[in-house]
Amino acid sequence: MLGRVGVWSMELRGAARPAVREAAAELGELGWRTVWLPGLDGAGVLDDVGELLAASPEGNVVTGVLNIWGQTPGELSKRVAELDQAHGPRTVVGLGIGSPAGARAHGLDYGSPLATMSHYLDGVDASVLPPERLLLGALGPRMVDLAAGRTAGWHPFLVTPGYVAQQRERVGAGPLLAPHQAVVLDTDPRRARAAARAGIGMFLGFPTYQQNLRRIGFTDDDLVPGGSDRLIDAVVAHGSAEDIARRVREHHDAGADHVALHVLTAPGSSGLPLAEWRELAALTR
């Protein structure tokens, strides 16, 4: 359903804007079958999903990922049923546990991440969202195992082909593994690393990501503010279109089913990275 590669984009939020709808239509024409939208706290993301489905009648939209705190399982199921009625079953919901602060902001108890997520999945209407239309944002082995057992699979953020290989060997061939991969189309390493740090550097300070990066071999020397060059080069593919294609192949060779490409641009730039999406569209073929 998702294809081998997709576009992951913060810029496609606020999808009622004409420029975003036009971009979504062009992505479909270029061959991008799947668009990933970061769900953040949930506010407005399903409205954006509807706009993108309308703009690209053949495309799929995945939330990557939607924190569970912003809507109950019943509310989520109802909204997806409405999207299906209007556009067909082209929505895949990626769910994430978020943070204790996110739970508190909604007056809820974070609890045990595994138990809380499992309880949320219990409440989802399986007639609307069967397991094959659900993913989890997961990194560590216990949440990955929950994803493999209760959903189609998982969408890990800030990982390497080495992580993909380790987890594929551990979990086996069945569950969908769809890593996020940040990319910078710039052959100057200094500029590319600056764009990478501006785009994803803040995430490197989050405890969940630090813990996983340590699991896959990075150390205190790498987990400095903004990340070491070694870490940046490992989690952000940069260079020419062929360099990006090489990293995508490494993920697939390691066992990924789908790679969600997050284009990062130079610090201070704004707008949709249309030129980059057009250049990378060859990866869809």
C-alpha positions in Angstrom: 0.0 0.0 0.0 2.7 2.5 1.0 5.3 1.7 -1.7 9.0 1.7 -1.1 9.5 5.4 -0.3 7.4 8.3 0.8 7.6 12.0 1.7 7.6 13.0 5.4 6.9 16.7 5.7 6.2 19.3 8.4 5.6 21.8 5.5 2.5 19.9 4.4 0.7 20.7 7.7 -1.9 23.5 7.3 -3.0 21.6 4.2 -6.0 23.8 3.5 -3.5 26.4 2.0 -3.7 26.4 -1.8 0.1 26.0 -2.1 0.0 22.8 0.0 -2.9 21.3 -1.9 -1.1 22.1 -5.2 2.1 20.5 -3.9 0.2 17.4 -2.8 -1.3 17.0 -6.2 2.1 17.4 -7.8 3.6 14.8 -5.4 1.0 12.3 -6.6 1.8 13.1 -10.3 5.5 12.6 -9.6 4.9 9.1 -8.3 5.0 9.7 -4.5 2.3 7.3 -3.4 2.6 8.1 0.3 2.8 11.3 2.4 3.7 11.3 6.1 2.4 14.0 8.3 3.8 14.6 11.8 0.9 14.4 14.2 2.4 16.4 17.0 -0.3 16.9 19.7 -3.1 16.0 17.3 -4.5 19.4 16.8 -5.7 19.7 13.2 -3.8 16.8 11.8 -6.8 14.8 10.7 -8.2 17.9 9.0 -4.9 18.1 7.1 -5.1 14.4 6.2 -8.5 15.1 4.6 -7.2 18.0 2.6 -4.3 16.0 1.3 -6.5 13.0 0.4 -8.7 15.3 -1.6 -5.8 16.9 -3.4 -4.2 13.6 -4.4 -6.9 11.1 -5.2 -4.5 8.2 -5.6 -2.3 8.9 -2.7 -2.1 7.5 0.9 -1.5 9.6 4.0 0.1 8.4 7.2 0.3 10.2 10.5 3.9 9.9 11.6 3.1 10.0 14.4 0.0 11.2 16.2 0.3 11.4 20.0 -2.5 9.5 21.7 -3.3 12.3 24.2 -5.1 14.7 21.8 -8.1 12.4 21.0 -9.7 9.4 22.5 -9.7 6.1 20.6 -13.4 6.6 19.9 -12.9 10.1 18.5 -10.0 8.9 16.3 -12.0 6.0 15.0 -15.0 8.3 14.2 -12.8 10.8 12.3 -11.1 8.1 10.3 -14.4 6.6 9.4 -15.5 10.0 8.1 -12.3 10.3 6.0 -12.9 6.8 4.6 -16.4 7.7 3.6 -15.2 10.8 1.8 -12.0 9.5 0.3 -11.8 5.8 0.6 -9.6 3.8 3.0 -6.3 5.6 2.2 -5.4 6.7 5.7 -2.9 4.9 7.9 -2.6 6.0 11.5 0.8 6.0 13.2 0.4 6.5 17.0 2.9 7.6 19.5 3.0 7.7 23.3 4.6 11.1 23.5 5.7 12.4 26.9 4.4 12.7 30.4 4.1 16.5 29.8 1.8 15.8 26.8 -0.4 13.6 29.0 -0.6 16.2 31.8 -1.5 18.9 29.2 -4.7 17.0 28.6 -5.3 16.1 32.2 -4.4 12.5 31.8 -2.1 10.0 33.5 0.9 8.9 31.4 1.2 5.6 33.3 3.4 2.8 31.9 4.0 3.5 28.2 3.4 -0.1 27.1 0.2 -0.5 29.2 -1.1 2.9 28.2 -0.5 2.3 24.5 -2.0 -1.2 24.7 -5.1 0.2 26.5 -5.5 2.9 23.8 -5.3 0.2 21.0 -8.0 -1.7 22.9 -10.3 1.2 22.4 -9.8 1.7 18.7 -12.7 0.5 16.5 -11.1 -2.4 14.6 -13.9 -2.3 12.0 -12.5 1.2 11.0 -8.8 0.8 11.9 -7.8 -2.9 11.7 -4.2 -3.7 12.6 -3.0 -3.3 9.0 -4.0 0.4 9.1 -2.2 1.1 12.3 1.5 1.7 13.1 3.4 2.7 16.2 6.1 5.2 16.7 8.6 2.9 18.4 12.3 2.6 19.1 13.0 0.3 22.0 12.4 -3.5 21.8 9.3 -3.6 24.1 7.4 -1.0 22.1 8.6 -2.5 18.9 7.2 -5.9 20.1 3.9 -4.3 20.9 3.8 -2.7 17.4 4.6 -6.1 15.8 1.9 -7.9 17.8 -0.9 -5.3 17.7 -0.4 -3.3 14.5 1.1 -3.5 11.0 4.5 -2.5 12.3 6.4 0.6 13.3 7.9 3.9 12.2 11.2 4.7 14.0 12.6 8.2 14.1 16.3 9.1 13.9 17.7 5.7 13.2 20.3 4.1 11.0 20.3 1.2 8.6 22.2 -0.6 11.4 19.2 -0.2 13.7 16.9 -1.5 10.9 19.1 -4.6 10.4 19.3 -5.3 14.2 15.5 -5.0 14.7 14.6 -6.9 11.5 16.8 -9.8 12.6 15.2 -9.7 16.1 11.5 -9.3 15.1 11.5 -11.3 11.9 10.1 -10.7 8.4 6.5 -10.0 9.0 5.9 -6.6 10.6 6.2 -3.4 8.5 9.3 -1.4 9.2 9.2 2.1 7.9 12.0 4.3 9.2 12.1 8.1 9.0 15.2 9.3 7.1 16.2 12.9 7.1 18.0 14.1 3.9 19.8 17.2 2.7 20.4 17.6 -1.1 23.7 19.5 -0.8 27.1 18.2 -1.7 29.0 20.6 0.6 29.3 18.7 3.9 29.6 21.9 6.0 26.4 23.4 4.6 24.6 20.0 4.7 25.5 19.4 8.4 24.3 22.9 9.3 20.9 22.2 7.6 20.8 18.9 9.4 21.4 20.4 12.8 18.9 23.1 12.2 16.3 20.6 11.1 16.7 17.7 13.6 19.3 18.8 16.1 16.9 19.6 18.8 15.6 16.0 18.8 19.0 14.8 19.8 18.5 16.2 23.2 15.4 14.2 23.9 16.0 11.3 26.4 14.1 8.8 24.3 16.2 9.4 21.2 19.4 9.6 23.2 18.7 6.2 24.8 18.1 4.6 21.4 21.2 6.3 19.8 23.2 4.8 22.7 21.7 1.4 22.0 22.9 1.6 18.4 26.5 2.6 19.3 26.7 6.3 19.9 28.4 7.8 22.9 28.6 11.0 25.0 31.0 12.4 22.5 28.3 12.1 19.8 25.4 13.3 21.9 26.6 16.9 22.3 24.2 19.7 21.4 23.5 19.5 17.7 25.2 16.1 17.5 28.8 15.2 16.4 29.6 15.0 12.7 29.7 11.2 13.0 26.2 11.2 14.4 24.8 13.7 11.9 26.2 11.8 9.0 24.7 8.6 10.3 21.2 9.8 10.8 21.0 12.4 8.0 21.8 11.4 4.5 23.4 14.3 2.6 25.0 14.9 -0.8 23.7 14.2 -4.3 20.5 12.5 -5.3 22.6 9.3 -5.8 24.0 9.6 -2.2 20.4 9.8 -0.9 19.5 6.8 -3.1 22.4 4.9 -1.7 21.2 5.5 1.9 17.7 4.4 0.9 19.1 1.2 -0.6 21.0 0.6 2.6 17.7 0.7 4.6 16.0 -1.6 2.2 18.9 -4.0 2.2 18.8 -4.0 6.0 15.2 -5.0 6.0 13.1 -1.8 5.7 9.9 -2.1 3.8 9.4 1.6 3.3 11.5 4.7 3.9 9.9 8.1 4.8 12.2 10.8 3.4 12.2 14.1 5.3 13.9 16.8 3.2 15.8 19.4 5.2 16.8 22.7 3.7 19.3 25.5 4.5 18.7 27.3 7.8 16.5 30.3 7.3 14.8 28.9 4.2 11.1 28.6 4.1 8.4 27.1 2.0 7.9 23.7 0.4 11.0 21.8 -0.8 9.4 21.2 -4.2 12.7 21.2 -6.1 14.1 18.5 -3.8 10.9 16.4 -4.0 11.0 16.6 -7.8 14.7 15.6 -7.9 14.2 12.7 -5.5 11.0 11.4 -7.3 13.2 9.0 -9.3 13.4 6.9 -6.2 9.7 6.1 -6.6 10.4 4.2 -9.8 
